[in-house]
């Protein structure tokens, strides 16, 4: 019900906005609503990216695009610098900094630039002032940048734009993770600690263990959005200004979520950029670990999974499924970590004030980090749905060894009046002796277990060999290991359902951010039209 309401709201809003035509939900929208996004991406995997095409890296290593990112592009048009300068000019007219006699000319020229994109007009910083100067002279244009210094807000606006698009991508990646966690919640496989068999798990539970830290990192991206959506305009050089400016109105025009109030804090702002880079590094850290394990598990030595996506070798004809995208993830993680170090160190050992690194270079690290997240995450929208899971091989491997021994000890405590330390030691003796005799758990010997028990508990255990082997079976283990957060398929299903609802809420929050930018843009244009003496027309 909640997904349907959200999708209906999105479509209704889009239909009401200037420049948006009412449309039926797209195939992808319906896949998002129905939680079948993996099926959508599997269906739309480019043929060149498949093993038969052999061009996975060349085809899938690209910038993410969607209907939402296109809305973000439109909201930022013609450029972030134009948006900033137009907002400041509109505030300056409303606050009386620009003489009223010039309002119609100034506002009219800005609207003309915005809606008609006249030939020769420049939309970068100071482009508006240059255009009005050429059109009406410096006497008209000279006051629209009053009380402004050059750098403020440009870096934040560019980072915020990229950050918004990456959050859209991450929500799709999270949905694909959840869908596959649900699909493979009963796909039993070995769980590893210290690179060795530890306890049985499921592929679904494993994928959910990737989802949760990704989700926490996406929340960091949301915090980063707030940090990149604080208005620093109006700070002047460091002290503010004696002009009666309206900083809150500029914040409203730019769709900001708040103000960096202290003017010296505004010109020396650095911590928000570090937060962006740190959140990106967290994402890439988790992705790199996922990539490593997926690549290992798809080798002949494990043979747990295979992929429809892959590439061959220029020299070796036997190579059919090299996973270059997974290896790209590791490269991207290194680049992102470097960006975090760069961003963190950029503002160190400098005066806490306006310095060149603060004014011009703080965006570089976060933009590089976000770009790596973008390039390295999108392939997983295809990689996971194109995963071929060999359930029988994973289960057979999980049945090697005695990875269910913890549950055997639990049964001895519960049913045989034994403390856990004694039960642990007894089972350890049983496992060691079984290994010496090369007996697998599916053929576990009751005789060996009884031999281990008698010296410790002075009697034979009331257990059959069939019951012993059932306790030591991985399928039984995952069914009964149902504590909160555990590997039981029912518990994984519960966690997936809960996270689906939280993801829907996260998507709604992000949609509200996009709507806020669209509303801010609409208000700015309407106010400029009013100042120009025009009727409020649609853009």
C-alpha positions in Angstrom: 0.0 0.0 0.0 2.8 2.4 0.9 4.7 1.8 -2.3 1.5 2.4 -4.4 0.8 5.7 -2.5 4.4 6.9 -3.0 4.4 6.1 -6.8 1.0 7.8 -7.2 2.3 10.9 -5.4 5.4 11.0 -7.6 3.4 10.8 -10.8 0.8 13.4 -9.5 3.6 15.8 -8.6 5.4 15.4 -11.9 2.2 16.1 -13.8 1.6 19.3 -11.9 5.1 20.7 -12.4 6.0 23.0 -15.3 7.7 21.1 -18.1 6.4 17.7 -16.9 3.6 15.9 -18.8 1.3 13.4 -17.1 2.6 10.0 -17.8 1.8 6.5 -16.8 4.3 4.8 -14.5 7.2 3.4 -16.6 8.2 -0.2 -16.6 11.0 0.7 -14.2 8.7 2.6 -11.9 6.4 -0.4 -11.7 9.5 -2.7 -11.0 10.4 -0.4 -8.1 6.9 -0.4 -6.8 6.5 -4.2 -7.0 10.0 -4.9 -5.8 11.0 -6.6 -9.0 13.8 -4.2 -9.9 16.2 -7.1 -10.3 14.0 -8.7 -12.9 14.0 -5.3 -14.7 17.8 -5.0 -14.8 18.2 -8.7 -15.7 15.9 -8.1 -18.7 17.7 -4.9 -19.7 21.2 -6.1 -19.3 23.1 -5.0 -22.5 24.1 -8.0 -24.7 27.6 -6.6 -25.0 27.9 -6.9 -21.2 27.1 -10.6 -21.2 29.7 -13.4 -21.5 28.9 -13.7 -25.2 29.5 -10.0 -25.7 32.6 -9.8 -23.6 32.4 -6.0 -23.0 31.1 -5.8 -19.4 33.5 -3.1 -18.3 33.2 -1.0 -21.4 29.4 -1.1 -21.3 28.6 -0.9 -17.6 31.3 1.3 -16.2 29.4 4.5 -16.8 27.5 7.4 -15.1 24.1 6.4 -13.7 21.0 8.0 -15.3 17.4 7.8 -14.4 14.2 9.9 -14.5 15.1 11.4 -11.1 18.6 12.3 -12.1 17.1 14.1 -15.2 14.8 16.0 -12.9 17.9 17.0 -10.8 19.6 18.1 -14.0 16.6 20.3 -14.9 16.5 21.8 -11.5 20.2 22.8 -11.8 19.9 24.3 -15.2 21.3 26.3 -16.9 24.2 26.0 -14.3 24.7 26.1 -10.6 26.6 29.5 -11.0 23.6 31.0 -12.8 21.2 29.7 -10.1 23.4 31.3 -7.4 23.8 34.7 -9.2 20.1 34.9 -10.1 19.2 34.2 -6.5 21.5 36.9 -5.2 20.3 39.3 -7.8 16.6 38.6 -7.0 17.3 39.1 -3.2 19.2 42.3 -3.9 16.3 43.7 -5.8 13.8 42.7 -3.1 16.0 44.0 -0.4 16.5 47.4 -2.1 20.2 47.0 -2.9 19.4 47.4 -6.6 17.5 50.7 -7.4 13.9 50.0 -8.3 14.3 51.9 -11.6 16.6 49.0 -12.7 14.4 46.1 -11.5 12.6 45.5 -14.8 15.8 45.6 -16.9 17.8 43.4 -14.5 15.0 40.8 -13.8 13.9 40.8 -17.4 17.4 40.1 -18.6 17.8 37.2 -16.2 14.5 35.7 -17.2 15.5 36.1 -20.8 18.8 34.3 -20.2 17.0 31.6 -18.3 14.2 30.9 -20.7 15.7 31.8 -24.1 19.4 31.0 -23.7 20.4 33.9 -26.0 23.4 33.3 -28.3 26.7 34.4 -26.7 25.3 34.5 -23.1 27.6 32.9 -20.6 26.0 30.9 -17.7 29.0 30.7 -15.4 29.9 32.9 -12.5 29.4 36.6 -13.3 27.7 35.6 -16.6 24.5 37.4 -15.6 26.3 40.6 -14.8 28.2 40.4 -18.1 25.0 39.9 -20.0 23.2 42.8 -18.4 26.2 45.0 -18.8 26.3 44.3 -22.5 22.5 44.8 -22.8 21.9 47.8 -20.5 25.3 49.1 -19.3 27.3 48.9 -16.1 25.1 51.5 -14.4 22.3 48.9 -14.5 24.3 45.8 -13.9 26.8 47.2 -11.4 24.9 46.6 -8.2 23.6 43.0 -8.7 26.7 41.5 -7.1 26.9 43.9 -4.2 28.1 42.5 -0.9 29.2 39.3 -2.7 32.6 37.7 -2.8 33.5 35.3 -5.6 33.7 31.7 -4.4 30.8 31.1 -1.9 28.4 28.3 -2.6 29.7 27.3 -6.0 31.5 24.3 -4.7 28.7 23.1 -2.4 26.1 23.4 -5.3 28.2 21.2 -7.5 28.8 18.6 -4.8 25.1 18.7 -3.8 24.0 18.0 -7.4 26.3 15.0 -7.8 25.4 13.8 -4.3 21.7 13.9 -5.0 22.2 11.6 -8.1 24.3 9.2 -6.2 21.6 8.8 -3.5 19.1 7.9 -6.3 21.6 5.2 -7.4 22.1 3.9 -3.9 18.4 3.5 -3.4 18.2 1.3 -6.5 21.3 -0.7 -5.4 19.7 -1.2 -2.0 16.5 -2.5 -3.5 18.4 -5.0 -5.7 20.3 -6.2 -2.6 17.0 -6.7 -0.7 15.4 -8.5 -3.6 18.3 -10.9 -3.9 18.6 -11.4 -0.1 14.9 -12.4 -0.2 15.4 -14.7 -3.2 18.4 -16.5 -1.7 17.3 -16.5 2.0 17.2 -20.4 2.0 20.3 -20.9 -0.2 22.5 -22.6 2.3 26.3 -22.0 2.1 29.3 -22.1 4.3 29.9 -19.1 6.6 33.5 -18.2 7.1 35.6 -16.7 9.9 39.3 -16.3 9.5 38.9 -17.7 6.0 37.8 -21.1 7.3 34.4 -22.8 7.6 32.7 -21.5 10.7 28.9 -21.9 10.7 26.4 -22.4 7.9 24.7 -19.3 6.6 22.6 -18.5 3.6 23.5 -16.3 0.6 20.4 -14.2 1.5 21.7 -13.5 5.0 25.1 -12.6 3.6 23.6 -10.1 1.1 21.6 -8.6 4.0 24.9 -8.2 5.9 26.0 -6.1 2.9 22.8 -4.1 2.8 22.9 -2.9 6.4 26.3 -1.1 6.4 25.4 0.3 2.9 22.2 1.6 4.5 24.1 3.2 7.3 26.5 4.8 4.8 23.6 6.1 2.7 22.3 7.7 5.9 25.7 9.4 6.0 25.1 10.6 2.5 21.8 12.1 3.6 23.7 13.9 6.4 26.2 15.0 3.8 23.3 16.3 1.7 22.3 18.5 4.6 25.9 19.7 5.0 26.1 20.5 1.3 22.8 22.3 1.4 23.7 25.0 3.9 23.8 28.5 2.5 27.1 30.4 3.0 26.1 33.3 0.8 26.1 36.6 2.6 29.3 36.0 4.5 31.2 38.7 2.6 34.9 38.4 2.9 34.6 37.1 6.5 32.7 39.7 8.5 29.4 40.0 6.7 28.2 43.4 5.4 26.5 46.6 6.5 24.0 46.2 3.6 20.5 45.0 4.7 20.7 41.6 2.9 18.3 38.7 3.4 20.3 35.6 3.7 17.2 33.4 4.4 15.6 34.4 1.1 18.7 33.4 -0.8 18.6 30.0 1.1 15.0 29.6 0.0 15.8 30.4 -3.6 18.6 27.8 -3.7 16.5 25.1 -1.9 18.9 25.0 1.0 18.1 23.3 4.3 19.8 25.9 6.5 22.4 28.7 6.9 26.0 28.7 7.9 25.2 31.6 10.1 28.7 32.7 11.4 30.3 34.5 8.6 33.8 33.4 9.3 32.6 29.8 9.6 31.1 30.3 6.2 34.3 31.4 4.5 36.3 28.6 6.1 33.8 25.8 5.7 35.4 22.4 5.3 33.8 19.7 7.5 30.8 19.1 5.2 33.2 18.1 2.4 35.0 15.6 4.7 31.6 14.1 5.5 30.8 13.5 1.9 34.2 11.9 1.2 33.9 9.7 4.4 30.4 8.5 3.5 31.6 7.6 0.0 34.7 5.8 1.4 32.4 3.7 3.7 30.3 2.7 0.7 33.4 1.7 -1.4 34.9 -0.2 1.6 31.8 -2.4 1.8 31.6 -2.8 -2.0 35.2 -3.8 -2.3 34.7 -6.6 0.3 31.6 -7.8 -1.6 33.5 -7.7 -4.9 36.3 -9.7 -3.5 34.1 -12.5 -2.2 31.9 -12.6 -5.3 35.0 -12.9 -7.4 36.4 -15.7 -5.2 33.1 -17.6 -5.1 32.8 -17.5 -8.9 36.2 -19.2 -9.4 36.5 -22.9 -10.2 38.0 -23.5 -6.8 34.7 -22.5 -5.1 32.2 -22.8 -7.9 29.4 -21.3 -5.7 28.2 -18.8 -8.3 28.7 -17.8 -11.9 27.7 -14.7 -13.9 25.9 -14.1 -17.2 28.1 -10.9 -17.3 31.8 -11.2 -18.0 34.6 -10.9 -20.5 37.1 -13.1 -22.1 40.9 -12.8 -22.6 42.7 -11.2 -25.6 45.2 -14.1 -25.5 43.6 -17.1 -23.7 40.5 -18.6 -25.5 39.6 -20.6 -22.4 38.7 -17.4 -20.5 35.0 -16.7 -20.7 34.0 -14.9 -17.5 36.6 -12.6 -16.2 34.9 -10.3 -13.7 36.5 -6.9 -14.5 33.7 -5.0 -12.9 34.5 -6.6 -9.6 38.1 -5.7 -9.9 37.1 -2.1 -10.9 35.4 -1.9 -7.5 38.7 -2.5 -5.7 40.4 0.2 -7.8 37.6 2.6 -7.1 37.8 2.0 -3.3 41.5 3.0 -3.4 40.7 6.2 -5.3 37.9 7.0 -2.9 40.2 6.5 0.1 42.7 8.8 -1.6 40.0 11.4 -2.0 39.1 11.2 1.7 42.7 11.8 2.7 43.0 14.7 0.2 39.8 16.3 1.5 40.7 15.8 5.2 44.2 17.2 4.8 43.2 20.1 2.5 42.1 22.2 5.4 44.7 21.1 7.9 47.4 23.4 9.2 45.8 26.5 7.7 44.3 29.6 9.4 40.6 29.2 10.2 39.5 31.7 7.7 39.3 32.3 3.9 42.1 30.5 2.2 42.5 29.3 -1.4 41.9 25.6 -0.5 38.7 26.5 1.2 37.5 28.7 -1.5 38.5 26.7 -4.6 39.7 23.2 -3.9 37.4 21.6 -1.3 35.0 20.1 -4.0 37.7 18.1 -5.8 38.0 15.2 -3.3 34.2 14.8 -2.7 33.5 15.0 -6.5 36.1 12.3 -7.2 34.8 10.1 -4.4 31.2 10.4 -5.5 32.2 9.7 -9.1 33.8 6.4 -8.0 30.7 5.4 -6.1 28.7 6.2 -9.2 30.8 4.3 -11.6 31.4 1.3 -9.4 27.9 0.8 -8.0 25.8 0.9 -11.1 27.2 -2.4 -12.5 25.9 -4.2 -9.4 22.3 -3.3 -10.6 23.1 -5.8 -13.4 25.7 -8.0 -11.7 23.5 -9.3 -8.9 20.4 -10.1 -11.0 22.7 -11.9 -13.5 24.3 -14.0 -10.8 23.9 -17.8 -11.3 23.7 -19.4 -7.9 24.7 -23.0 -7.6 22.7 -24.0 -4.5 23.7 -27.7 -4.7 27.5 -26.9 -4.7 27.2 -24.4 -1.8 25.2 -26.9 0.3 27.5 -29.7 -0.5 30.5 -27.6 0.6 28.7 -26.5 3.7 28.2 -30.2 4.6 32.0 -30.7 4.5 33.4 -30.6 8.0 31.5 -30.0 11.2 30.4 -26.4 11.0 27.1 -27.2 12.8 29.0 -28.3 16.0 27.8 -25.3 17.9 24.2 -26.5 17.6 25.3 -30.0 18.8 26.7 -28.4 21.9 23.5 -26.4 22.3 21.5 -29.6 22.2 23.7 -31.3 24.8 23.1 -28.3 27.1 19.4 -28.2 26.6 18.6 -31.9 26.6 21.3 -33.6 28.6 21.7 -31.4 31.7 25.2 -30.3 30.7 26.9 -26.9 31.1 28.1 -25.3 27.9 31.8 -25.4 28.6 31.7 -29.2 29.1 29.5 -29.6 26.1 31.9 -27.5 24.0 34.9 -29.6 25.1 33.0 -32.9 24.5 32.0 -31.8 21.0 35.5 -30.6 20.2 36.9 -34.0 21.1 34.3 -35.6 18.9 35.1 -33.4 16.0 38.9 -33.8 16.3 38.6 -37.6 16.4 36.1 -37.6 13.5 38.6 -35.6 11.4 41.4 -38.0 12.2 39.2 -40.8 10.9 38.2 -38.7 7.9 34.5 -39.1 8.7 32.3 -36.3 7.2 29.5 -34.8 9.3 26.8 -36.4 7.2 28.2 -39.8 8.2 28.9 -38.8 11.8 29.6 -41.7 14.1 27.6 -42.0 17.3 30.3 -44.4 18.6 32.9 -41.6 18.5 30.5 -39.1 20.2 29.8 -41.7 23.0 33.5 -42.4 23.4 34.1 -38.6 23.9 31.2 -38.4 26.4 31.9 -41.2 28.8 35.1 -39.8 30.4 33.5 -36.4 30.8 29.9 -37.1 31.9 30.4 -40.7 33.0 27.5 -42.1 31.0 26.3 -42.5 27.4 24.2 -39.8 25.8 20.5 -40.4 25.0 20.8 -39.7 21.3 20.5 -41.7 18.1 22.8 -41.6 15.2 20.1 -40.3 12.9 19.4 -37.5 15.4 23.1 -36.7 15.6 23.4 -36.4 11.8 20.3 -34.3 11.6 21.7 -31.8 14.2 24.9 -31.6 12.2 23.1 -30.9 8.9 23.4 -27.3 7.6 19.8 -27.1 6.5 18.6 -28.0 10.0 21.1 -25.5 11.4 19.8 -22.5 9.5 16.2 -23.4 10.2 16.7 -23.4 14.0 19.2 -20.5 14.2 16.4 -18.0 14.4 17.4 -15.5 17.1 17.0 -11.9 16.1 19.3 -11.1 13.1 20.2 -14.8 12.7 20.4 -16.9 9.6 17.0 -18.6 9.7 15.1 -18.0 6.4 12.1 -16.8 8.4 14.3 -14.2 10.3 15.9 -13.1 7.0 12.4 -12.6 5.5 11.4 -10.5 8.5 14.4 -8.3 8.2 14.0 -7.9 4.5 10.3 -6.9 4.9 11.3 -4.3 7.6 14.1 -2.9 5.5 11.8 -2.6 2.5 9.5 -0.2 4.4 12.5 1.8 5.6 13.8 2.0 2.0 10.4 3.3 0.8 10.6 6.0 3.5 14.2 6.9 2.4 13.0 7.3 -1.2 10.2 9.5 0.0 12.6 11.7 1.8 14.8 12.0 -1.2 11.9 12.8 -3.5 11.0 15.6 -1.1 14.5 17.0 -1.5 14.1 17.0 -5.3 10.6 18.6 -5.0 12.1 21.3 -2.8 14.7 22.2 -5.4 12.0 22.3 -8.1 9.8 24.5 -5.9 12.8 26.8 -5.1 13.5 27.2 -8.8 9.8 27.9 -9.5 9.7 30.6 -6.8 12.9 32.3 -8.0 11.6 32.4 -11.6 8.2 33.7 -10.5 9.7 36.4 -8.3 12.0 37.5 -11.2 9.0 37.6 -13.6 7.2 39.8 -11.0 10.2 42.1 -10.7 10.4 42.3 -14.5 6.7 43.3 -14.6 5.7 40.1 -16.4 2.7 38.0 -15.6 3.5 34.8 -13.8 3.9 32.5 -16.8 5.0 28.9 -16.8 8.7 28.3 -17.6 
